[in-house]
């Protein structure tokens, strides 16, 4: 294990007569109790002008410490060094990485009483250090050394430049901010500042560097060990499972739209004078009322124990056989002619469109039906008369005929058992699907209401529009039955 430190700058006052001032790096290596076995050598960029002083020592017992220190900062030496070092950066990037980019810690030092040297350091060295730090993360320590001798600039008119002016604390702090460095001020190179102040920060970064290297070495070792083992295939997992939101049911809306568009209508209600026509669908009417089951032959009078239902059907409606009128309902294939039903009660017939909207909407908007009939008739007796007829039509055999029964029972029945009674049965079926050698009966009105594809098929210029038997390919019978079950009941259990 090793720690590499690169130090730049001159902590000596370049204009002082005392050139024997101790250096920061040498003072630390000589005084720190952690350092042992110090060796030094010079590295020259040209003859007679040493650039780097290279120190080798041991720290923390067995950790090798390598320090490259550049303490020479005379104007002549700086020119030789700068052009030599600049040539390194421009011509050989790998060499520059070895000098700065390969350093674990960078130390920049200057004398607070030599502003010219500080400015040269700031203008020339700092940009190169910034360039190296763009490719790696290295801690930087900026050490301002010495006690300021002259804090006020010289005002002598003969001085062309203020060489004795001091480097202020704010200038050093600003430089540290530019490099993201730690700023230290050492008033003198004594034991306190060297060992506890500068040495404490330097040794902290040494420990951080060693810990990082140990962590990277451990990761590399684990990665190498994993490479030798046969790894199972890794499947990419989604960052976050999608949230599945159930679509709101539009079952009632589909059936109500069927009444509005009158596709596949197979029932035509007329008044006794045959002046108007109201279209409907037997499958929907029979699913909500036993009276319509009797009227359209789904059930016989023998199948019901409530004679009042049969009597109401005979007194209220009359089914007529024969060909349809010229104004026959739209969308009916020739093979399924509509059934003409004459409504004997004229008042009831005038409210029939509202009653059908009530039935097709799920037969649970009773208050709205009452309001619509009351506004249309404007007669309380006639309104009550029509509502009583509706109650009788929706009455469940064997139960009391109450408004509560009309509401709660019809809700339960339409959602759970109404169209389910006609699922996969030939009763009132007007289309037969042939699939995997089997036949599946169905009702065009339900298919058209609940499925846009079926609506296009049975009402467009397709062969299926006028066919009773429709072949189905590419799907199993069980899957197709699950699909039909959903269309009829708005639910399925595959």
Legacy VTK file of the C-alpha trace (Angstrom):
# vtk DataFile Version 3.0
C-alpha trace
ASCII
DATASET POLYDATA
POINTS 494 float
0.000 0.000 0.000
1.197 3.531 -0.786
0.134 7.176 -0.666
1.336 9.639 -3.316
1.481 13.365 -2.510
2.283 16.127 -4.993
3.183 19.554 -3.511
3.460 22.802 -5.506
4.581 26.289 -4.549
7.159 27.987 -2.377
6.440 28.705 1.263
9.549 30.914 1.507
9.425 34.661 0.971
11.065 35.032 -2.435
12.333 38.532 -1.692
13.683 37.776 1.766
17.408 37.581 2.370
16.891 34.471 4.462
16.972 31.588 1.982
17.463 28.991 4.688
13.842 28.918 5.815
12.588 25.379 6.405
10.178 23.893 3.847
6.690 22.748 4.804
7.011 19.185 3.481
10.470 18.586 4.962
9.381 20.026 8.309
6.393 17.688 8.417
8.398 14.598 7.439
11.037 15.403 10.045
8.691 16.167 12.927
5.754 13.801 12.516
5.870 10.760 14.794
4.213 8.655 12.067
7.059 9.098 9.567
10.126 6.837 9.420
12.923 5.958 6.952
13.092 9.245 5.070
14.996 9.290 1.779
15.120 12.146 -0.705
16.379 12.671 -4.243
16.283 15.486 -6.825
14.659 15.351 -10.222
15.922 18.020 -12.683
14.135 19.346 -15.728
17.358 20.875 -16.971
20.913 20.950 -15.691
21.384 22.957 -12.527
17.694 23.673 -11.908
16.067 20.994 -9.778
12.312 20.915 -10.213
11.015 18.158 -7.951
12.420 16.940 -4.695
11.232 13.366 -4.286
10.824 12.000 -0.750
10.328 8.364 0.184
9.188 7.424 3.669
7.031 5.051 5.660
3.848 6.098 7.386
1.445 4.192 9.640
4.147 1.544 10.076
4.198 -0.184 6.670
2.549 2.239 4.229
4.910 3.679 1.618
4.739 7.465 1.312
5.984 9.122 -1.894
6.111 12.936 -2.034
7.003 15.074 -5.052
7.768 18.618 -3.864
8.459 21.593 -6.120
9.781 24.324 -3.804
11.820 26.422 -6.317
10.035 29.659 -7.209
12.559 32.166 -8.467
11.527 33.930 -11.664
14.173 32.173 -13.748
13.459 28.776 -12.281
9.725 29.295 -12.693
10.129 30.067 -16.433
12.227 26.951 -17.005
9.853 24.809 -14.968
6.655 26.252 -16.431
7.589 25.720 -20.054
8.880 22.248 -19.291
5.757 21.290 -17.337
3.425 22.916 -19.879
5.060 20.874 -22.587
4.321 17.757 -20.527
0.622 18.632 -20.334
0.351 19.456 -24.045
2.404 16.627 -25.508
2.017 13.698 -23.143
-1.211 13.402 -21.204
-0.178 10.084 -19.667
2.895 11.715 -18.125
0.757 14.475 -16.624
-1.556 11.848 -15.152
1.461 10.250 -13.532
2.454 13.556 -11.948
-0.866 15.094 -10.894
-3.647 12.767 -11.957
-1.937 9.888 -10.161
-1.606 11.827 -6.910
-3.678 10.827 -3.877
-3.278 14.268 -2.257
-2.261 17.649 -3.739
-0.703 20.370 -1.562
-0.484 23.974 -2.807
1.655 26.231 -0.594
2.671 29.851 -0.767
4.038 32.644 1.408
1.537 35.280 2.488
4.276 37.936 2.036
4.978 37.149 -1.649
1.963 38.208 -3.693
3.819 37.994 -7.005
4.595 34.336 -6.394
0.969 33.751 -5.366
-0.317 35.414 -8.542
1.992 33.301 -10.729
0.791 30.209 -8.878
-2.836 31.221 -9.421
-2.408 32.071 -13.103
-0.229 29.131 -14.147
-0.484 26.170 -11.767
-4.126 26.306 -10.734
-5.536 25.937 -14.314
-3.391 22.841 -14.827
-4.512 21.358 -11.516
-8.140 22.056 -12.459
-7.584 20.265 -15.757
-6.252 17.214 -13.943
-9.023 17.245 -11.335
-11.680 17.027 -14.075
-10.724 13.371 -14.538
-10.428 12.308 -10.898
-11.388 13.273 -7.363
-8.297 14.220 -5.334
-8.296 16.163 -2.035
-6.402 19.467 -2.221
-4.831 21.360 0.706
-3.948 25.054 0.277
-1.458 26.239 2.910
-0.835 29.943 3.411
2.428 30.183 5.397
3.945 33.077 7.377
2.888 36.114 9.389
1.927 39.109 7.255
4.659 41.728 7.576
3.054 44.526 5.622
-0.685 44.476 5.292
-0.833 47.965 3.737
0.440 48.393 0.130
3.477 50.655 -0.387
2.542 54.174 -1.548
6.035 55.181 -2.711
5.729 56.814 -6.186
9.028 55.220 -7.252
7.622 51.658 -6.812
6.324 50.337 -10.098
4.905 47.258 -8.427
3.961 46.468 -4.847
6.175 43.436 -4.235
5.847 43.625 -0.472
2.037 43.603 -0.339
0.520 40.590 1.440
-1.815 37.878 0.199
-5.013 38.377 2.147
-7.039 35.624 3.768
-9.980 36.274 1.445
-7.767 35.693 -1.611
-6.618 32.352 -0.232
-10.166 31.318 0.674
-11.396 32.258 -2.820
-8.672 30.114 -4.390
-9.687 27.211 -2.140
-13.318 27.578 -3.262
-12.282 27.400 -6.914
-10.515 24.076 -6.334
-12.843 22.704 -3.669
-9.827 22.607 -1.386
-9.164 22.812 2.370
-7.655 26.176 3.339
-5.062 26.427 6.149
-3.074 29.377 7.497
0.236 28.461 9.199
1.757 31.542 10.895
5.016 29.715 11.494
6.444 26.255 10.866
6.603 25.172 14.511
5.510 21.904 16.071
1.926 23.023 16.658
1.213 24.133 13.104
3.209 21.337 11.489
2.131 18.307 13.540
-1.328 19.130 14.850
-2.656 21.586 12.295
-1.214 20.768 8.880
-0.239 17.212 9.836
-3.687 16.419 11.230
-5.432 17.415 7.980
-2.843 15.676 5.788
-3.003 12.439 7.791
-6.822 12.525 7.702
-6.702 12.573 3.899
-4.070 9.797 3.973
-6.427 7.574 5.957
-9.304 8.412 3.590
-7.141 7.503 0.598
-6.065 4.191 2.135
-9.666 3.301 3.016
-10.800 4.047 -0.519
-8.014 1.947 -2.003
-8.842 -0.946 0.339
-12.507 -0.739 -0.645
-11.684 -0.709 -4.361
-9.265 -3.594 -3.902
-11.925 -5.624 -2.076
-14.480 -4.922 -4.809
-11.981 -5.926 -7.465
-11.191 -9.149 -5.592
-14.879 -10.024 -5.271
-15.409 -9.280 -8.936
-12.477 -11.504 -9.847
-13.848 -14.314 -7.688
-17.262 -14.000 -9.319
-15.715 -14.206 -12.782
-14.311 -17.658 -11.990
-17.744 -19.032 -11.060
-20.436 -19.949 -13.540
-22.994 -17.190 -13.228
-26.704 -17.895 -13.669
-28.497 -15.823 -16.303
-29.669 -12.481 -15.011
-33.100 -11.354 -16.111
-33.761 -7.650 -16.220
-36.397 -6.656 -13.706
-38.652 -3.651 -14.168
-37.878 -0.709 -11.914
-41.496 -0.513 -10.859
-44.391 -2.813 -11.583
-47.184 -1.066 -13.479
-50.314 -0.242 -11.558
-53.251 -2.107 -13.026
-56.451 -0.149 -12.831
-59.744 -1.850 -13.508
-61.850 -0.197 -16.164
-65.213 1.068 -14.990
-68.153 -1.041 -16.155
-70.142 0.350 -19.081
-72.609 -2.549 -19.167
-75.766 -0.460 -18.617
-74.567 2.245 -20.985
-74.031 -0.345 -23.733
-77.579 -1.697 -23.385
-79.060 1.803 -23.264
-77.158 2.767 -26.425
-78.629 -0.302 -28.097
-82.096 1.168 -27.559
-81.017 4.572 -28.883
-79.496 3.244 -32.121
-82.098 0.452 -32.567
-79.640 -1.957 -34.200
-80.921 -5.536 -34.571
-84.336 -4.530 -33.204
-86.765 -7.479 -33.455
-89.839 -5.974 -31.750
-91.994 -3.097 -32.985
-94.562 -1.581 -30.619
-97.483 0.220 -32.251
-100.527 2.059 -30.932
-103.915 0.791 -32.085
-104.051 3.357 -34.894
-100.576 2.193 -36.105
-99.470 5.827 -36.302
-96.059 5.486 -34.635
-93.578 2.743 -33.903
-91.253 2.118 -30.945
-88.496 -0.425 -31.532
-87.043 -2.783 -28.928
-85.362 -6.161 -28.476
-86.996 -9.331 -27.216
-83.862 -10.554 -25.450
-83.677 -7.400 -23.272
-87.403 -7.292 -22.515
-87.569 -10.979 -21.598
-84.496 -10.663 -19.360
-86.298 -8.194 -17.050
-89.927 -9.366 -17.119
-91.863 -12.647 -17.015
-94.680 -10.847 -18.781
-92.571 -10.432 -21.935
-91.449 -14.056 -21.659
-95.127 -15.055 -21.890
-95.786 -12.529 -24.649
-92.966 -13.769 -26.895
-93.389 -17.478 -26.179
-90.323 -17.974 -24.033
-92.628 -19.327 -21.321
-96.106 -20.782 -21.520
-98.968 -19.881 -19.143
-98.503 -23.320 -17.584
-94.993 -22.332 -16.448
-96.181 -19.479 -14.256
-98.231 -19.731 -11.066
-99.252 -16.081 -11.160
-102.272 -15.700 -13.419
-102.238 -11.906 -13.013
-99.121 -11.688 -15.182
-100.816 -13.536 -18.055
-103.984 -11.476 -17.678
-101.979 -8.218 -17.777
-100.139 -9.353 -20.903
-103.430 -10.133 -22.694
-105.077 -6.884 -21.628
-102.111 -4.654 -22.419
-100.501 -6.152 -25.563
-101.529 -7.993 -28.712
-98.961 -9.788 -30.870
-99.693 -9.696 -34.620
-98.216 -12.163 -37.090
-97.326 -11.439 -40.705
-94.812 -9.452 -42.700
-93.449 -6.227 -41.267
-94.840 -2.866 -42.221
-93.014 -0.760 -44.837
-91.536 1.252 -41.997
-89.997 -1.824 -40.478
-87.227 -1.488 -37.930
-83.722 -0.930 -39.239
-80.845 -3.338 -39.052
-82.959 -6.518 -38.944
-81.695 -9.335 -41.179
-84.291 -10.852 -43.510
-84.092 -14.138 -41.634
-85.338 -12.546 -38.361
-88.451 -10.429 -39.079
-89.583 -8.146 -36.263
-92.558 -9.023 -34.132
-95.375 -6.458 -34.240
-96.944 -5.750 -30.861
-100.002 -3.520 -30.550
-100.272 -1.617 -27.261
-103.937 -1.538 -26.320
-103.602 1.083 -23.570
-103.089 4.456 -25.303
-101.872 6.227 -22.164
-99.355 3.494 -21.471
-98.302 3.545 -25.152
-97.562 7.285 -25.005
-95.156 6.653 -22.100
-93.599 3.539 -23.669
-90.367 5.278 -24.815
-89.691 6.434 -21.231
-90.519 2.982 -19.869
-88.119 1.331 -22.327
-85.355 3.789 -21.376
-85.989 2.819 -17.761
-85.745 -0.906 -18.568
-82.651 -0.612 -20.796
-80.860 1.545 -18.205
-80.980 -1.261 -15.646
-84.480 -0.799 -14.214
-83.256 1.012 -11.107
-83.873 4.704 -11.900
-87.433 4.586 -10.595
-87.552 8.183 -9.345
-86.485 9.449 -12.757
-89.193 7.370 -14.446
-91.819 8.794 -12.107
-90.687 12.337 -12.868
-90.615 11.798 -16.652
-94.118 10.278 -16.742
-95.500 12.974 -14.445
-94.138 15.726 -16.714
-95.515 14.041 -19.839
-99.023 13.227 -18.614
-99.538 16.106 -16.162
-102.351 14.103 -14.556
-101.775 12.363 -11.214
-104.390 9.659 -11.884
-102.940 8.773 -15.292
-99.417 8.879 -13.875
-100.337 6.461 -11.096
-102.121 4.243 -13.635
-99.019 3.909 -15.843
-96.655 3.364 -12.908
-98.895 0.572 -11.592
-98.692 -1.102 -15.009
-94.882 -0.865 -14.933
-94.802 -2.382 -11.453
-96.918 -5.268 -12.646
-94.687 -5.820 -15.689
-91.543 -5.928 -13.513
-93.230 -7.926 -10.773
-91.553 -11.128 -9.638
-94.081 -13.986 -9.493
-95.046 -14.868 -5.935
-93.860 -11.553 -4.430
-95.691 -8.415 -3.389
-95.870 -5.687 -5.955
-94.188 -2.764 -4.175
-91.942 0.079 -5.194
-89.184 -1.401 -3.025
-89.430 -4.687 -4.924
-89.356 -2.750 -8.180
-86.078 -1.103 -7.180
-83.964 -3.574 -5.246
-85.076 -6.719 -7.028
-84.553 -5.376 -10.513
-81.078 -4.123 -9.655
-80.088 -7.538 -8.360
-81.755 -9.363 -11.187
-80.353 -7.327 -14.053
-76.819 -7.474 -12.796
-76.744 -11.110 -11.750
-79.362 -13.199 -13.509
-81.105 -11.287 -16.295
-79.088 -11.833 -19.476
-77.235 -14.742 -17.852
-80.446 -16.774 -18.286
-80.000 -16.560 -22.063
-76.250 -17.167 -22.219
-75.386 -20.198 -24.402
-79.051 -21.189 -24.845
-81.055 -21.444 -28.087
-83.974 -19.504 -26.597
-84.537 -16.397 -28.774
-81.130 -17.002 -30.413
-80.797 -15.513 -33.898
-77.166 -16.437 -34.651
-75.185 -19.657 -34.206
-71.383 -19.733 -33.992
-69.653 -22.855 -35.294
-66.378 -23.474 -33.488
-64.242 -26.613 -33.181
-67.097 -28.788 -34.461
-69.553 -27.448 -31.871
-72.332 -24.867 -32.053
-72.772 -21.887 -29.720
-76.109 -19.996 -29.915
-76.153 -16.249 -29.275
-78.235 -13.101 -29.719
-77.268 -10.371 -32.176
-78.665 -7.572 -30.030
-76.393 -8.411 -27.073
-73.345 -8.897 -29.304
-73.907 -5.630 -31.173
-74.497 -3.677 -27.949
-71.461 -4.999 -26.105
-68.822 -5.404 -28.827
-67.881 -2.874 -31.508
-66.355 -5.561 -33.727
-69.581 -7.589 -33.634
-71.604 -4.429 -34.350
-69.522 -3.734 -37.446
-69.780 -7.347 -38.591
-73.557 -7.711 -38.229
-74.453 -4.244 -39.561
-71.905 -3.841 -42.365
-71.457 -5.232 -45.838
-70.262 -8.589 -44.591
-71.528 -12.073 -45.274
-72.259 -12.568 -41.559
-74.781 -9.699 -41.600
-77.367 -11.905 -43.357
-76.212 -15.308 -42.109
-77.544 -17.312 -39.215
-74.453 -19.536 -38.922
-71.096 -17.823 -38.405
-67.850 -19.871 -38.334
-65.142 -18.897 -35.839
-61.467 -19.745 -36.385
-58.245 -19.406 -34.432
-59.704 -19.690 -30.923
-60.832 -22.515 -28.671
-64.448 -23.105 -27.735
-63.776 -22.506 -24.016
-62.080 -19.192 -24.694
-64.897 -18.052 -26.957
-67.490 -19.033 -24.350
-65.628 -16.981 -21.728
-65.708 -14.040 -24.107
-69.458 -14.414 -24.682
-70.062 -14.800 -20.951
-68.385 -11.453 -20.365
-70.549 -9.810 -23.042
-73.746 -11.168 -21.478
-72.949 -10.730 -17.771
-70.085 -8.187 -17.562
-68.058 -10.842 -15.693
-66.499 -14.224 -16.343
-64.707 -17.015 -14.511
-62.305 -18.616 -17.011
LINES 1 495
494 0 1 2 3 4 5 6 7 8 9 10 11 12 13 14 15 16 17 18 19 20 21 22 23 24 25 26 27 28 29 30 31 32 33 34 35 36 37 38 39 40 41 42 43 44 45 46 47 48 49 50 51 52 53 54 55 56 57 58 59 60 61 62 63 64 65 66 67 68 69 70 71 72 73 74 75 76 77 78 79 80 81 82 83 84 85 86 87 88 89 90 91 92 93 94 95 96 97 98 99 100 101 102 103 104 105 106 107 108 109 110 111 112 113 114 115 116 117 118 119 120 121 122 123 124 125 126 127 128 129 130 131 132 133 134 135 136 137 138 139 140 141 142 143 144 145 146 147 148 149 150 151 152 153 154 155 156 157 158 159 160 161 162 163 164 165 166 167 168 169 170 171 172 173 174 175 176 177 178 179 180 181 182 183 184 185 186 187 188 189 190 191 192 193 194 195 196 197 198 199 200 201 202 203 204 205 206 207 208 209 210 211 212 213 214 215 216 217 218 219 220 221 222 223 224 225 226 227 228 229 230 231 232 233 234 235 236 237 238 239 240 241 242 243 244 245 246 247 248 249 250 251 252 253 254 255 256 257 258 259 260 261 262 263 264 265 266 267 268 269 270 271 272 273 274 275 276 277 278 279 280 281 282 283 284 285 286 287 288 289 290 291 292 293 294 295 296 297 298 299 300 301 302 303 304 305 306 307 308 309 310 311 312 313 314 315 316 317 318 319 320 321 322 323 324 325 326 327 328 329 330 331 332 333 334 335 336 337 338 339 340 341 342 343 344 345 346 347 348 349 350 351 352 353 354 355 356 357 358 359 360 361 362 363 364 365 366 367 368 369 370 371 372 373 374 375 376 377 378 379 380 381 382 383 384 385 386 387 388 389 390 391 392 393 394 395 396 397 398 399 400 401 402 403 404 405 406 407 408 409 410 411 412 413 414 415 416 417 418 419 420 421 422 423 424 425 426 427 428 429 430 431 432 433 434 435 436 437 438 439 440 441 442 443 444 445 446 447 448 449 450 451 452 453 454 455 456 457 458 459 460 461 462 463 464 465 466 467 468 469 470 471 472 473 474 475 476 477 478 479 480 481 482 483 484 485 486 487 488 489 490 491 492 493
